Amino acid sequence: MIDWLSDPWQFEFMQRALLAGALVALASSIVGAFVVIKGLAFLTDAVAHTSLAGAAIAFLAGGGSVAISLGAAGAAGVTAVGVSILTRARMREDTAIGLLFAALFAFGILLISRARNYTLELSSFLVGNILTVPTEDIIVMAALASVVIFVMLVFYREMLFVAYDPTMAAATGIRVGLVQTGLMVLVALAAVAAFRLVGVVLVMAMLVAPAATATLVVRRVPLIMITGAFFGLLAVCIGLYASFHGDVAAGPSIVVTSVSLFLLVFTISRRGLIRTARRLWSS
Amino acid sequence: MSTSSGPSPTLFPSSDNDPAIEVKNLTTGYRGKSALQDISFSAPAGKFLGLLGPNGSGKSTLIKAMIGLLQPWEGTVRVLGRRPQEVRRRIGYMPQAEDIDWSFPATVRDVVAMGLYRRAFGMDRFRKGQEEQDRIMAALERLSVDHLAESQAGELSGGQQRRVLFARALVKEPDLFLLDEPTAGLDARSEQEMLDLLSELATNGASIVVSTHDIGCANERCDLTLFLNRRVTGYGPPELTITEKMLNRTFEGHVLVMGSGGSSLALAPHNHHEHSDAHGDHEHAQHSHALHGHDEHGFV
């Protein structure tokens, strides 16, 4: 049993995977708390998918890990800003997101289809490469996570105030639009960090599932961030074990674990399935 | 009474004798549609001013213009002798409870702490003063909700949520309160308690602006009432303004402006009837004294 637990970590690629996973879990949970509370999941998903276009451009231009991450971040930023422009032109937000989502995601795949080993590259973009993550990628993730943590620490009061009550925040002199854009940029950065790990398709699970699980147990934003990081890290560990011993793809394995944790907590928590069902039954 | 009546060398001289609020020819609105037209009035400090008018008459819009959330398209807004943006720290604002995302996880203490938000730089951003916590608790105690400090704000009753929002405005100890429907949805006792507190604050020199539908309570409590229906339909002390004619003008005007809808049509005569009964004793004799808002400093 001890061997079963300790074996995986003798391999360097597993150690790297764990480190990368921890960084992503941390950045994702900090941003994820706001994503879950403010209902930004669809926007997050769009940002993640459209980052593919930027990554593809960097990849086709022969760029390395850093260039690919920068490209992804650029495209993610375009989506965030584009949605905000279209919404200000009085388009419904979900329509604006849907349009940009489809257009830029398709454009990304279209670009990658020009690559020589198209399916291989595409799948690494779509489901990530946590087990082969190169050192440069880990450095990029660490940098992204640091930026997210630093900005959130410094501007936490503004973020909280604007998310809670934008009218009053504006009346107090906070530049609400700037803070909201700042939050979107953080979402984009966390999404790019997660993108190299689990791929564009599964980024949303990293940003949403741990924080959603946390909201079932704690009810204050900082606690949701910390608890979310815990659930995220737990999912990374269990997912990596499953991948190592069960010989399955690591990224999806982490995501399945993360969502399973949510379902487990949802079933047994105070606001969860059993209590809700019992209440509905008795009423 | 008003020091700025008559010609003055500068338009808005800044001194302690300034009116707390001075609005001149204000026109503003949202997205190219005007919600207020040519509003002019001024109120001295330490007064309790009630904004009265039907739904959609621009009460909230006027409050938002007074705190600088809406820019004037035309005209000027001065509060405490300055532009609203310059005196935000001295204004306690309470938005309508419906404007707030109550599903957001935050304790009562978190919400009231937002009232003390100030710009801070460097390590100041991370300082959590005991003094701040004391002020928060003191504000909650004045509203009798200190026992709820650690509760989730979203799980409170509507009346308790309004008290919390008011505590958030109060915690700054502002010179001017701008309160948007603070008593809506309160039971009679809570309403009286809140109004008592507002009267006390006004007695101690704070200026209070409250928007309300409740004409009876405005009559009882306010020093000044401003009747609003996109324009000022009347302004002055309640005993002069709350008249049958004024209620007709303000609330029937609303029906004409909306131009449709059986429900609003039914509402106006109902209000009119109810309140003209309540205040029937002084209406006709004082009609001619009910002052029009456009005579800015006209109240006596």
Interface residues (C-beta under 8 A of the other chain):
Chain A: I37 K38 V154 R157 L160 F161 A163 Y164 D165 T167 M168 A169 A170 A171 T172 G173 I174 T215 R219 R220 V221 I224
Chain B: K64 I67 G68 L69 Q85 R88 I91 Y93 P95 D99 I100 D101 S103 F104 P105 A106 T107 D110 V111 M114 Y117 R119 R125 Q152 R168
